[in-house]
Amino acid sequence: MGFDVTSGQEEKQGRMRQPPEGDERRGGALVPLSEPVFRRIWSASLLSNFGQLIFGVGAAWEMTRLSDSSSLVASVQTAMMIPIMIVTLPAGALSDMFDRRKLAMIGLVVSSVSAAILSLVSYTGVTTPAALLAACVMIGIGTAIFSPAWQSSISEQVSRENLPAAISLTSISYNIARSFGPAIGGAIIVAWGAKAVFVFTSLFYVPLFLAFLTWKRETTLSRLPPERIDRAIYSGLRYSIHSPGVRAVLLRAFAFGFATNAVIQAMLPLVVKDILGGSAFVLGVLLGAQGIGAIGGAMFVSRISERYENEKAIRALVVLAGLVIIGVGLSPWLVLTTVLIFMFGIFYILIAALMNVTIQMSAPRWVVARLLSLFSSAMTGGIAIGALTWGALADRLGVGPAFAIAGICSIASMAIGFRFRLPNIGEESNDEIEPRGAMNVGMSITRRSGPVVIEVTYKVDPDLAREFYKAMNKLRRARLRIGAFNWSLSRNIAEPRVWLERYQCPTWGDYLRMRDRYSLADMQLQDDVNAICIDGQSHASRWLERPYGSVRASEEIVDNDINVIESGRPLGT
């Protein structure tokens, strides 16, 4: 058969845990907390989120003591965010390649130790702006390492039915900290100074580290070694490019960050100053209202994902958020603006969480951390570009008109869904399946041998040629997103019933890895193609291109590669 897979659905590494037999729970808002591993990690994450947020307050305040430069004070947030933008994708690749639990712990250690060193330096009285910014960068790097490992491991801590609610709870955790963290950070500074904030930050990471340390994660040793980091990053990018659903989520995340989220995140202080004529206290009230709204909205993610089509829900929420943004730009009353910001918090968290759930439920486990990293980068990139855009527009037209235009753009962005439709949550099965049987391999080759050419022959009734061609285009996307290169489809001129599918893999090891990545949905595409064929099946053959790689230069040369492949099966497995 041309697909080289079996219909079995055996458990593989990183597979979502299934609920116990007879468990009919359906993703209630707080139900994931009944699962012990998730409850421990989520509870500890509350403290770590508080630690990170109070650190931002303490670092900014400490910089005001060290320097009179406004740019240096502003650079505190930049120093913490830039590493997240740069490191997140490689960290996501590492999370897919290695043990996510251990990688999360490494990220927490980096952040905790960095905060501890800064506190030690502060208490010795030798802190400099450069040292403070360096600590911010290191904490940002630790966060970037931890975040994709934590996000992609949630599906291993809860049952599939509870995943949407679990993702919502992670948002609730952050928004609880965001609602009260800055105020707590300010109180600590008043009582003991910014130095104490750094000590608390370091200590607040410890419970989460211990929660991951005590998690007995079930792992299955892979039959193949991990990819190189550059190849792993490229594999994640290829998957996102050739997966219409993932591509739609990433595009919509960027548009949401640019047109909807950026204007509130970047320009709310200007609303307080220029429209409301308020103080820093008013800004704190508005930020608290947004955080409380987000906490409330997160409680309804599971219910919305169950009752409504994903695309329709996102469109409606984006339109509502756009109307709120227009209202914030026009309102001169603090009470009305507070209500509007509270509503924005609800819509914001629902949109972000639904997109996050869509990625996690539609992506196979072997690439989910990389796709979550791309999702985070798309959202962050949209916010960064949007902040610059709306800030420049506010300089020209004023804050109110800038908000009005941003709101209109947010409403208009829903039209993207007519061309790039979001998949419904759980619409396709991402369960990976075992390769079908042993391949017929008549020579000794290694994982480095290649390139490998795969040719699949089909016999199709000429009257069904158009239907077959459409089905093959769907299969083409599946092949490309899991590792195929140079895909082509040919038709025999002398015998029009005969079609030839051809694609390449750089090495034999890449081909074996590609076989391991087929999902149940991918297999269904192959079954659809085979059903059109005259004999109901396809016939695959595999070729080693430039076969000198499989021939020794002389009999005396010994191949020391212990990973020789005999008869399609790695030695030692």
C-alpha positions as CSV (number, residue, x, y, z in Angstrom):
1,M,0.0,0.0,0.0
2,G,1.2,3.5,-0.7
3,F,0.6,4.9,2.7
4,D,2.7,2.6,4.8
5,V,0.5,2.9,7.9
6,T,-1.8,0.8,9.8
7,S,-5.3,1.6,11.2
8,G,-4.3,0.8,14.7
9,Q,-4.4,3.6,17.3
10,E,-1.9,2.5,19.8
11,E,-0.7,5.0,22.4
12,K,2.4,7.0,21.4
13,Q,4.6,9.4,23.3
14,G,2.8,12.7,24.1
15,R,-0.6,11.3,23.3
16,M,-3.5,13.1,25.0
17,R,-4.7,11.1,28.0
18,Q,-8.1,9.6,27.6
19,P,-10.7,9.8,30.4
20,P,-11.3,6.7,32.5
21,E,-13.9,4.3,31.2
22,G,-17.4,5.4,32.0
23,D,-16.3,9.0,32.7
24,E,-18.8,11.2,31.0
25,R,-17.5,14.5,32.2
26,R,-17.6,17.2,29.6
27,G,-15.0,19.9,30.2
28,G,-16.6,22.0,32.9
29,A,-14.8,25.2,33.8
30,L,-13.2,23.8,37.0
31,V,-13.3,20.1,36.2
32,P,-9.6,19.9,35.2
33,L,-8.6,20.7,38.7
34,S,-10.0,17.3,39.7
35,E,-7.0,15.8,37.9
36,P,-4.1,15.7,40.5
37,V,-1.1,16.5,38.3
38,F,-2.8,19.5,36.6
39,R,-4.1,20.8,39.9
40,R,-0.7,20.8,41.5
41,I,1.0,22.4,38.5
42,W,-1.8,25.0,38.0
43,S,-1.8,26.0,41.7
44,A,2.0,26.5,41.7
45,S,1.7,28.5,38.4
46,L,-0.3,31.1,40.3
47,L,2.7,31.9,42.4
48,S,5.1,31.9,39.4
49,N,2.8,34.3,37.5
50,F,2.7,36.6,40.5
51,G,6.5,36.4,40.7
52,Q,7.0,37.4,37.1
53,L,4.5,40.3,37.3
54,I,5.8,41.8,40.5
55,F,9.3,41.5,39.1
56,G,8.3,43.7,36.2
57,V,7.1,46.4,38.7
58,G,10.2,46.0,40.9
59,A,12.6,46.1,38.0
60,A,11.0,49.2,36.5
61,W,11.1,51.0,39.9
62,E,14.7,50.0,40.5
63,M,15.6,51.4,37.1
64,T,14.1,54.8,38.0
65,R,16.5,54.8,41.0
66,L,19.5,53.9,38.9
67,S,18.9,56.2,36.0
68,D,16.9,59.3,35.0
69,S,16.6,58.0,31.4
70,S,13.0,57.3,30.3
71,S,14.3,55.0,27.6
72,L,16.1,52.9,30.1
73,V,13.0,52.6,32.2
74,A,11.0,51.6,29.2
75,S,13.7,49.1,28.1
76,V,12.9,46.9,31.2
77,Q,9.8,45.5,29.5
78,T,11.7,45.3,26.1
79,A,14.5,43.3,27.7
80,M,11.9,40.8,29.1
81,M,9.9,40.5,25.9
82,I,12.5,40.3,23.2
83,P,13.9,37.0,24.4
84,I,10.4,35.6,24.4
85,M,10.0,36.6,20.7
86,I,13.4,35.2,19.7
87,V,13.7,32.1,21.8
88,T,10.2,30.8,21.8
89,L,10.3,28.9,18.4
90,P,13.6,27.1,19.2
91,A,12.3,26.3,22.6
92,G,9.1,24.9,21.1
93,A,11.3,22.7,18.8
94,L,13.2,21.5,21.8
95,S,10.0,20.7,23.6
96,D,8.9,18.5,20.8
97,M,12.3,16.8,20.6
98,F,12.9,16.1,24.3
99,D,11.1,15.6,27.6
100,R,8.8,18.6,28.1
101,R,8.8,18.2,31.8
102,K,12.6,18.5,32.1
103,L,12.7,21.5,29.7
104,A,10.0,23.3,31.7
105,M,12.2,22.7,34.8
106,I,15.2,24.1,33.1
107,G,13.3,27.3,32.2
108,L,12.2,27.7,35.8
109,V,15.7,27.3,37.1
110,V,17.0,29.9,34.6
111,S,14.4,32.4,35.8
112,S,14.7,31.7,39.5
113,V,18.5,31.7,39.6
114,S,18.6,35.0,37.5
115,A,16.3,36.7,40.0
116,A,18.3,35.3,42.9
117,I,21.6,36.6,41.5
118,L,19.9,40.0,40.9
119,S,18.7,40.2,44.5
120,L,22.2,39.3,45.8
121,V,23.7,42.0,43.6
122,S,21.1,44.5,44.8
123,Y,21.7,43.8,48.5
124,T,25.4,44.3,48.0
125,G,24.7,47.7,46.5
126,V,26.5,47.2,43.2
127,T,23.5,47.1,40.8
128,T,23.9,48.9,37.5
129,P,21.4,49.5,34.7
130,A,23.3,46.9,32.6
131,A,23.1,44.3,35.3
132,L,19.4,44.9,35.8
133,L,18.7,44.6,32.1
134,A,20.8,41.5,31.9
135,A,18.7,39.9,34.6
136,C,15.5,40.9,32.7
137,V,16.9,39.2,29.6
138,M,17.7,36.0,31.4
139,I,14.3,35.9,33.1
140,G,12.8,36.4,29.6
141,I,14.8,33.5,28.3
142,G,13.7,31.3,31.1
143,T,10.1,32.2,30.4
144,A,10.6,31.5,26.7
145,I,12.0,28.0,27.5
146,F,9.3,27.2,30.0
147,S,6.2,28.5,28.2
148,P,6.0,26.1,25.1
149,A,7.0,23.1,27.3
150,W,4.2,23.9,29.8
151,Q,1.6,24.7,27.2
152,S,2.2,21.6,25.1
153,S,2.3,19.3,28.2
154,I,-1.2,20.3,29.4
155,S,-2.7,17.7,27.1
156,E,-0.7,15.0,29.0
157,Q,-2.0,16.2,32.3
158,V,-5.8,16.2,31.6
159,S,-8.2,14.1,29.5
160,R,-9.1,15.3,26.0
161,E,-12.6,16.4,27.1
162,N,-11.1,18.7,29.7
163,L,-8.4,20.3,27.5
164,P,-10.3,23.4,26.5
165,A,-11.2,24.1,30.2
166,A,-7.6,23.4,31.3
167,I,-6.3,25.9,28.8
168,S,-8.8,28.4,30.0
169,L,-7.6,27.8,33.6
170,T,-4.0,28.7,32.6
171,S,-5.4,32.0,31.3
172,I,-7.3,32.5,34.5
173,S,-4.1,31.9,36.5
174,Y,-2.2,34.6,34.6
175,N,-5.1,37.1,34.7
176,I,-5.5,36.6,38.5
177,A,-1.9,37.5,38.8
178,R,-2.2,40.4,36.4
179,S,-5.2,41.8,38.3
180,F,-3.4,41.9,41.6
181,G,0.3,41.4,40.9
182,P,1.2,45.0,40.2
183,A,-0.5,46.2,43.3
184,I,1.2,43.5,45.4
185,G,4.5,44.4,43.8
186,G,4.0,48.1,44.7
187,A,3.1,47.2,48.3
188,I,6.3,45.1,48.6
189,I,8.4,48.0,47.3
190,V,6.8,50.4,49.8
191,A,7.4,48.0,52.7
192,W,10.9,46.6,51.9
193,G,12.1,48.1,48.6
194,A,12.7,46.7,45.1
195,K,15.4,44.3,46.4
196,A,12.7,42.3,48.3
197,V,10.7,42.0,45.0
198,F,13.6,40.1,43.4
199,V,13.8,37.8,46.4
200,F,10.1,37.0,46.2
201,T,10.3,36.5,42.5
202,S,13.1,33.9,42.9
203,L,11.2,32.0,45.6
204,F,7.8,32.1,43.7
205,Y,9.3,29.9,40.9
206,V,10.3,27.1,43.4
207,P,6.8,25.6,44.0
208,L,6.2,25.2,40.2
209,F,9.6,23.6,39.8
210,L,8.8,21.1,42.6
211,A,5.4,20.4,40.9
212,F,7.1,19.5,37.7
213,L,9.8,17.6,39.5
214,T,7.2,15.3,41.3
215,W,5.2,14.7,38.1
216,K,5.8,11.1,37.0
217,R,5.4,11.8,33.2
218,E,4.8,8.7,31.2
219,T,7.3,8.5,28.3
220,T,7.9,6.1,25.5
221,L,11.4,5.9,24.0
222,S,11.3,6.9,20.3
223,R,12.6,4.4,17.8
224,L,14.5,7.3,16.1
225,P,16.8,10.0,17.5
226,P,15.7,13.6,17.8
227,E,16.0,15.9,14.8
228,R,18.7,18.5,14.6
229,I,17.4,21.8,16.1
230,D,17.5,23.6,12.7
231,R,15.6,20.7,11.0
232,A,13.1,20.6,13.8
233,I,12.4,24.3,13.4
234,Y,12.0,23.9,9.7
235,S,9.7,20.9,10.1
236,G,7.4,23.1,12.3
237,L,7.4,25.9,9.8
238,R,6.6,23.4,6.9
239,Y,3.7,21.9,8.9
240,S,2.2,25.3,9.5
241,I,2.6,26.3,5.8
242,H,1.0,23.1,4.5
243,S,-1.8,22.8,7.1
244,P,-4.7,25.1,6.1
245,G,-6.2,25.1,9.6
246,V,-3.0,26.0,11.4
247,R,-2.2,28.6,8.8
248,A,-5.6,30.2,9.3
249,V,-5.1,30.3,13.1
250,L,-1.7,31.9,12.8
251,L,-3.0,34.6,10.4
252,R,-6.0,35.3,12.5
253,A,-3.8,35.5,15.6
254,F,-1.6,38.1,13.9
255,A,-4.7,40.1,12.8
256,F,-6.2,39.9,16.3
257,G,-3.0,41.1,17.9
258,F,-2.6,43.9,15.4
259,A,-6.1,45.3,15.0
260,T,-7.7,44.4,18.4
261,N,-5.3,43.6,21.2
262,A,-2.5,46.1,20.5
263,V,-4.5,49.3,20.8
264,I,-5.6,48.4,24.4
265,Q,-2.3,46.9,25.5
266,A,-0.2,49.8,24.3
267,M,-2.5,52.9,24.5
268,L,-4.6,52.4,27.7
269,P,-2.3,54.8,29.6
270,L,-3.0,57.5,27.0
271,V,-6.7,56.9,27.4
272,V,-6.3,57.6,31.1
273,K,-4.1,60.7,30.6
274,D,-5.7,62.4,27.5
275,I,-9.3,61.3,27.6
276,L,-10.2,60.6,31.2
277,G,-7.6,63.0,32.8
278,G,-6.9,60.4,35.4
279,S,-3.8,59.2,37.4
280,A,-1.8,56.0,37.7
281,F,-4.5,54.8,40.1
282,V,-7.1,55.0,37.4
283,L,-4.8,53.0,35.1
284,G,-4.6,50.4,37.8
285,V,-8.4,50.3,38.1
286,L,-8.7,49.7,34.3
287,L,-6.1,47.0,34.3
288,G,-7.8,45.3,37.2
289,A,-11.1,45.5,35.4
290,Q,-9.6,43.9,32.3
291,G,-8.0,41.1,34.4
292,I,-11.3,40.4,36.2
293,G,-13.1,40.3,32.9
294,A,-10.6,37.9,31.5
295,I,-11.1,35.6,34.5
296,G,-14.8,35.6,34.0
297,G,-14.6,35.1,30.2
298,A,-12.2,32.1,30.6
299,M,-14.9,30.3,32.6
300,F,-17.1,30.1,29.4
301,V,-14.5,28.8,26.9
302,S,-15.5,25.2,27.1
303,R,-19.2,26.0,26.8
304,I,-18.7,28.2,23.8
305,S,-16.4,25.6,22.1
306,E,-19.1,23.0,22.5
307,R,-22.1,25.0,21.4
308,Y,-20.9,27.1,18.5
309,E,-18.8,26.8,15.4
310,N,-15.3,28.0,16.0
311,E,-15.3,30.4,13.0
312,K,-18.7,32.0,13.9
313,A,-17.7,32.4,17.5
314,I,-14.4,34.1,16.7
315,R,-16.1,36.4,14.2
316,A,-18.8,37.5,16.6
317,L,-16.2,38.1,19.4
318,V,-13.9,40.1,17.2
319,V,-16.8,42.4,16.1
320,L,-17.9,42.9,19.8
321,A,-14.3,43.7,20.8
322,G,-14.1,46.2,17.9
323,L,-17.2,47.9,19.1
324,V,-15.8,48.1,22.7
325,I,-12.6,49.6,21.3
326,I,-14.6,52.4,19.6
327,G,-16.5,53.0,22.8
328,V,-13.3,53.3,24.8
329,G,-12.0,56.0,22.4
330,L,-15.3,58.0,22.6
331,S,-16.1,57.6,26.4
332,P,-15.2,60.6,28.6
333,W,-16.6,58.8,31.7
334,L,-14.5,56.6,33.9
335,V,-17.4,54.3,34.9
336,L,-18.4,53.6,31.3
337,T,-14.7,53.1,30.3
338,T,-14.2,50.7,33.1
339,V,-17.2,48.6,32.1
340,L,-16.0,48.6,28.5
341,I,-12.5,47.5,29.5
342,F,-14.1,44.8,31.6
343,M,-16.0,43.6,28.5
344,F,-12.9,43.7,26.4
345,G,-11.2,41.4,29.0
346,I,-14.0,38.9,28.4
347,F,-13.8,39.0,24.6
348,Y,-10.0,39.1,24.6
349,I,-9.6,35.9,26.6
350,L,-12.3,34.1,24.7
351,I,-10.7,34.8,21.4
352,A,-7.1,34.0,22.5
353,A,-8.2,30.8,24.4
354,L,-10.3,29.5,21.5
355,M,-7.4,29.9,19.1
356,N,-5.0,28.2,21.5
357,V,-7.4,25.3,22.0
358,T,-7.8,25.0,18.2
359,I,-4.0,24.7,17.8
360,Q,-3.7,22.1,20.6
361,M,-6.7,20.0,19.4
362,S,-5.8,20.0,15.7
363,A,-2.0,19.6,15.9
364,P,-0.4,16.2,16.4
365,R,1.8,15.8,19.5
366,W,5.1,15.6,17.6
367,V,4.8,19.3,16.5
368,V,2.3,20.9,18.9
369,A,5.0,22.9,20.9
370,R,6.4,24.4,17.7
371,L,2.9,25.4,16.6
372,L,2.1,26.9,19.9
373,S,5.4,28.9,19.7
374,L,4.4,30.1,16.2
375,F,1.0,31.1,17.6
376,S,2.6,33.1,20.4
377,S,5.0,34.7,17.9
378,A,2.2,35.6,15.6
379,M,0.1,37.2,18.4
380,T,3.2,39.0,19.8
381,G,4.3,40.2,16.4
382,G,0.8,41.6,15.7
383,I,0.8,43.5,19.0
384,A,4.3,44.9,18.4
385,I,3.5,46.2,14.9
386,G,0.0,47.3,15.9
387,A,1.4,49.3,18.9
388,L,3.7,51.2,16.6
389,T,0.9,51.8,14.1
390,W,-1.8,53.0,16.5
391,G,0.8,55.1,18.5
392,A,1.8,56.9,15.3
393,L,-1.8,57.4,14.3
394,A,-2.6,58.8,17.8
395,D,0.3,61.4,17.3
396,R,-1.3,62.6,14.1
397,L,-5.1,62.4,14.8
398,G,-5.4,62.0,18.6
399,V,-6.1,59.1,20.9
400,G,-9.9,59.0,20.3
401,P,-9.7,58.8,16.5
402,A,-7.0,56.3,16.7
403,F,-9.2,54.0,18.9
404,A,-12.1,54.5,16.5
405,I,-10.0,53.5,13.5
406,A,-8.6,50.5,15.4
407,G,-12.1,49.4,16.3
408,I,-13.2,49.6,12.7
409,C,-10.2,47.6,11.6
410,S,-11.0,45.0,14.3
411,I,-14.5,44.6,13.0
412,A,-13.2,44.4,9.4
413,S,-10.7,41.7,10.3
414,M,-13.6,39.2,10.7
415,A,-13.8,39.2,6.9
416,I,-10.5,37.3,6.8
417,G,-12.6,34.3,7.9
418,F,-14.3,34.1,4.5
419,R,-11.0,33.2,2.9
420,F,-9.1,31.6,5.9
421,R,-11.7,29.7,7.8
422,L,-10.8,28.4,11.3
423,P,-11.3,24.7,11.7
424,N,-13.8,23.5,14.4
425,I,-12.1,22.3,17.6
426,G,-11.5,18.6,17.3
427,E,-12.7,18.6,13.7
428,E,-9.9,16.3,12.6
429,S,-8.3,13.4,14.4
430,N,-4.6,14.2,15.2
431,D,-4.0,10.8,16.7
432,E,-0.8,9.3,15.4
433,I,-0.8,5.7,14.1
434,E,1.8,3.0,13.8
435,P,3.5,2.4,10.4
436,R,2.1,-0.6,8.5
437,G,4.3,-3.7,8.7
438,A,7.9,-4.1,7.7
439,M,9.1,-2.7,4.4
440,N,10.9,-4.8,1.8
441,V,14.5,-3.7,2.1
442,G,17.1,-5.8,0.4
443,M,20.2,-3.9,1.3
444,S,22.0,-2.6,4.4
445,I,21.4,1.2,4.6
446,T,21.8,3.7,7.4
447,R,19.7,6.6,8.6
448,R,22.1,8.9,6.7
449,S,21.6,7.1,3.4
450,G,19.7,9.2,0.8
451,P,18.1,10.9,-0.8
452,V,15.2,8.4,-0.8
453,V,12.6,8.5,-3.5
454,I,9.1,7.1,-3.0
455,E,6.9,6.2,-6.0
456,V,3.3,5.2,-5.6
457,T,1.4,3.8,-8.5
458,Y,-2.4,4.1,-8.9
459,K,-4.8,2.7,-11.5
460,V,-7.8,4.9,-12.0
461,D,-10.8,4.7,-14.3
462,P,-10.4,7.7,-16.8
463,D,-14.0,8.8,-16.0
464,L,-12.9,9.4,-12.3
465,A,-9.7,11.3,-13.2
466,R,-10.9,14.7,-12.0
467,E,-12.2,13.2,-8.7
468,F,-8.9,11.4,-8.2
469,Y,-6.9,14.5,-9.0
470,K,-8.8,16.5,-6.3
471,A,-8.3,13.8,-3.7
472,M,-4.5,13.6,-4.5
473,N,-4.2,17.4,-4.0
474,K,-5.5,16.9,-0.4
475,L,-3.1,14.0,0.1
476,R,-0.2,16.2,-1.3
477,R,-0.7,18.6,1.6
478,A,-0.6,15.8,4.1
479,R,2.7,14.5,2.6
480,L,4.3,17.9,2.5
481,R,3.5,18.9,6.1
482,I,5.0,15.7,7.6
483,G,8.2,15.7,5.7
484,A,7.9,15.0,1.9
485,F,9.8,17.1,-0.6
486,N,9.6,17.6,-4.4
487,W,6.1,16.0,-4.6
488,S,4.8,15.4,-8.1
489,L,1.9,13.6,-9.8
490,S,2.2,12.1,-13.3
491,R,0.0,10.3,-15.7
492,N,1.1,7.6,-18.1
493,I,0.6,8.8,-21.7
494,A,0.5,5.3,-23.2
495,E,-1.8,4.0,-20.4
496,P,-4.0,6.8,-19.1
497,R,-5.4,4.7,-16.3
498,V,-1.9,4.6,-14.6
499,W,-0.9,7.5,-12.3
500,L,2.4,7.9,-10.5
501,E,2.9,9.9,-7.3
502,R,6.5,10.7,-6.5
503,Y,8.2,12.5,-3.6
504,Q,11.5,12.5,-1.8
505,C,13.0,12.5,1.7
506,P,16.5,13.8,2.3
507,T,17.6,10.6,4.1
508,W,16.4,7.2,5.1
509,G,16.1,8.4,8.6
510,D,13.9,11.3,7.5
511,Y,11.6,8.8,5.7
512,L,11.3,6.6,8.8
513,R,10.5,9.7,10.8
514,M,7.9,10.8,8.2
515,R,6.2,7.4,8.5
516,D,5.9,7.9,12.2
517,R,4.1,11.2,11.7
518,Y,1.0,10.0,9.9
519,S,-2.3,10.7,11.7
520,L,-5.6,9.0,11.5
521,A,-6.9,12.0,9.4
522,D,-4.0,11.6,7.0
523,M,-4.7,7.9,6.6
524,Q,-8.3,8.7,5.8
525,L,-7.1,10.9,2.9
526,Q,-5.1,7.9,1.6
527,D,-8.1,5.7,2.0
528,D,-10.2,8.2,0.0
529,V,-7.7,8.0,-2.8
530,N,-7.5,4.2,-2.8
531,A,-11.3,4.0,-2.9
532,I,-11.2,5.7,-6.3
533,C,-8.6,3.3,-7.7
534,I,-9.7,0.4,-9.9
535,D,-8.3,-2.3,-7.6
536,G,-9.0,-0.3,-4.4
537,Q,-5.3,0.0,-3.5
538,S,-2.0,1.6,-4.4
539,H,1.5,0.2,-4.8
540,A,4.6,1.8,-3.3
541,S,8.2,1.4,-4.2
542,R,11.2,3.0,-2.6
543,W,14.5,4.0,-4.3
544,L,17.8,5.1,-3.0
545,E,18.9,8.0,-5.3
546,R,22.6,8.1,-6.1
547,P,23.1,4.6,-4.6
548,Y,26.8,4.9,-4.2
549,G,26.0,5.8,-0.6
550,S,25.0,2.2,0.0
551,V,28.1,0.7,-1.6
552,R,31.5,0.6,0.2
553,A,34.5,1.9,-1.7
554,S,36.3,-1.4,-0.9
555,E,35.7,-4.6,1.0
556,E,38.1,-3.6,3.7
557,I,36.1,-0.5,4.7
558,V,33.9,-1.3,7.7
559,D,30.6,0.5,8.3
560,N,30.7,1.5,12.0
561,D,27.3,3.1,12.0
562,I,25.4,1.1,14.7
563,N,22.1,2.4,13.2
564,V,22.2,0.2,10.1
565,I,18.7,-0.6,8.9
566,E,18.1,-4.3,7.9
567,S,14.9,-5.4,6.3
568,G,13.1,-2.1,7.1
569,R,13.8,-2.5,10.9
570,P,16.3,-0.6,13.0
571,L,18.7,-2.9,14.8
572,G,18.1,-3.1,18.5
573,T,14.4,-2.4,18.3
